[in-house]
């Protein structure tokens, strides 16, 4: 029994931790009120990639967004559509609303460009106060939606 408790403590206090989604900025992928498990250690073994959903820390708190731009790339938004190095990014699998424009931004080494799937809610890298997020500000990578039970999903 002690071994089981020790393993569960290790899993939920060191490796994975639950968090509740509190807004609709990642809708439709994640909806407000859903509970997800986040992997604190995964970022040390695998470099986060485009399309990964991550938790990142800012002076305003902890936020969940999707990586759309990688270090060394130039990203711009035209008519709500994202372009990476002047090539349109296919976001049809997760973005349903396209809003706004953004002039080209070169993503510095050691940082990523993050956007929410619901582009109408704008606390992401488009804001000057957020900008390109340093990789060391990524706290965890989203791994599993555990609630509601009918929407359990593994995020690779």
Secondary structure, 3 states (H helix, E strand, C coil): CHHHHHHHHHHHHHHEEEEECCCCCCCCCCCCCCEEEEECCHHHHCCCCCCCEEEEEECCEEEEEEEEECCCCEEEEECCEEEECCEECCCCCCCCECCCCEEEEECCCCEEEEECCECCCCCCCCCCCCCCEEHHHEEEEEEEEEECHHHCEECC
